[in-house]
Amino acid sequence: MLDMNRFPEQSQINELIRRIDSQGIEQLKNVHHEIFMQNAQCLSSQGFVVVDIDQSGLIANGKTYELAQKGYFSKKKNQKGYQLSTAFCGGENKN
């Protein structure tokens, strides 16, 4: 993946996230979009496309978490965190 022999350790990922600037964020968005456009088979579907959207909360308690907001976290009151959203799409393959 990404021409790496192995996936980075959590501490390495955290260090990258702490150092990333707005230009780096824009580059990550572009890479994500490019990979999605290359691999999302539902974009060329001729029939119905089913989209499944999954949302979950991720608690982020700490002073280093930027943009974390108070929200609803099941069985956890008065917590800050992030709302994660994922969409899966699929449809009929009419070849």
Secondary structure, DSSP 8 states (H G I E B T S, - for coil): -TT-SS---HHHHHHHHHH--HHHHHHHHHHHHHHHHHH-GGGG-SS-EEEEEEEEEEE--STT-TT-EE--BTTB-S-EEEEEEEEEEEE----
